[in-house]
Amino acid sequence: MIDLTSNPRNNKAVEFHLLTVVRKVIETKGTVSIYLTIPVKLKDFFTWQSGQHVQVKLALGDKPHTRHYSISSAANTAELRITVKDSGKGTVSKFINNELSIGDTLLVSKPKGNFTLCPDNNARKSYYFFCAGSGITPIFSMISNLLTAESESIAYLLYGNTDTKSTIFNQELTELIEKNNSQLIVKHCHSSPSWFEYSPWRTGRIDGKAVAEFIKCYPPYIQNVQYYICGPGDFIPTVKMALNEMDVPDNRIHMESFGSKQATLKQKGIKANLTISSNKTQQKLTINSGQTLLNAMKEQQLVVPFSCESGICGTCRCKLVSGKVIMLNNLFLSEEQEQQCYILTCQSLAESEEIVISYSE
């Protein structure tokens, strides 16, 4: 098996530790927050930046399951909180919502991820946050930290849901606004608001027009601006396109997919031979027609870096040394990086019979 363990960007053998459930809070119908206590001896292991996630591993019906969940609590608080939405289709999310109890334990990995916000006490910035549904979980952690650590910065949040009842952290957001009314602006978009709830800022889903109107109504108070997007399906490309059309450069836009499906393989790709190079070692395998480079490596149980598998997080990035691939989706690599032959293996299909990639670059 190829050894990628010295590559700092890889998804090497993950270390897990048992954490105990100390609280369980119902956020909305089908969504719960799980609070996990961190033992003193593991304080250094469980340090995180706002926006990062953990892997949770558990066995159900004699089958092992591993899932990624964003940390919804502010960075390095006494308890680590994950918020889990049961879509009705997930075995693990259903178990966590309905059966996991206080006193139970979960195997949890070290926090990781590049979708982060690291506040600076001396910074003065405007931050725009766009999220939908459970995409609020890493965003809430970011906003909580930001309001505490950057007293001169302003946060603007546009949050999409079906209605008030389905809005995760609705009460906590209200409390944050009351405490930080000069520093935090929150507006809601509801696709199907109830007759008996207050009128949301906008009815309908968050689309390009909603993004443009939000920024027009609430222009940046400080011109140093950063943009964060998190949501399912087509939410991220929709918001990103709207920002790009307003001349927002890619280096100011930060994105993370949340619960999105993997890209549809519209192109077939061809059967090819793949050589993976890392740390002076090589591994060779065959890519089947229609198979991404990442799926081919996973099929052979190679330990390689990946996370979202949607072309968004960039964890699976490597360099294409030779050969040709086509990427189905790319919301991470800049045009300059593509010109330097960087690719995302989770989105890459073979277009030549011989392909060589490197994780050593």
Stockholm file with secondary structure:
# STOCKHOLM 1.0

chainA/1-361         MIDLTSNPRNNKAVEFHLLTVVRKVIETKGTVSIYLTIPVKLKDFFTWQSGQHVQVKLALGDKPHTRHYSISSAANTAELRITVKDSGKGTVSKFINNELSIGDTLLVSKPKGNFTLCPDNNARKSYYFFCAGSGITPIFSMISNLLTAESESIAYLLYGNTDTKSTIFNQELTELIEKNNSQLIVKHCHSSPSWFEYSPWRTGRIDGKAVAEFIKCYPPYIQNVQYYICGPGDFIPTVKMALNEMDVPDNRIHMESFGSKQATLKQKGIKANLTISSNKTQQKLTINSGQTLLNAMKEQQLVVPFSCESGICGTCRCKLVSGKVIMLNNLFLSEEQEQQCYILTCQSLAESEEIVISYSE
#=GR chainA/1-361 SS CCCCTTCTTSCCSCCEEEEEEEEEEEEETTEEEEEEECCGGGTTTTCCCBTCEEEEEEEETTEEEEEEEEBCSCTTCSEEEEEEECCSSCHHHHHHHHTCCTTCEEEEECCBCSCCBCCCTTCCCEEEEEEEGGGHHHHHHHHHHHHHHCTTCEEEEEEEESSGGGCTTHHHHHHHHHHCTTTEEEEEEESSCCTTSCCCSEESCCCHHHHHHHHHHSCCSSSCEEEEEEESTTHHHHHHHHHHHTTCCGGGEEEEECSCCCCCCCSCCCCEEEEEEETTEEEEEEECTTCBHHHHHHHTTCCCCCSSSSSSSCTTEEEEEESCEEESCCSSCCHHHHHTTEEEGGGEEECSSEEEEESCC
#=GC SS_cons         CCCCTTCTTSCCSCCEEEEEEEEEEEEETTEEEEEEECCGGGTTTTCCCBTCEEEEEEEETTEEEEEEEEBCSCTTCSEEEEEEECCSSCHHHHHHHHTCCTTCEEEEECCBCSCCBCCCTTCCCEEEEEEEGGGHHHHHHHHHHHHHHCTTCEEEEEEEESSGGGCTTHHHHHHHHHHCTTTEEEEEEESSCCTTSCCCSEESCCCHHHHHHHHHHSCCSSSCEEEEEEESTTHHHHHHHHHHHTTCCGGGEEEEECSCCCCCCCSCCCCEEEEEEETTEEEEEEECTTCBHHHHHHHTTCCCCCSSSSSSSCTTEEEEEESCEEESCCSSCCHHHHHTTEEEGGGEEECSSEEEEESCC
//
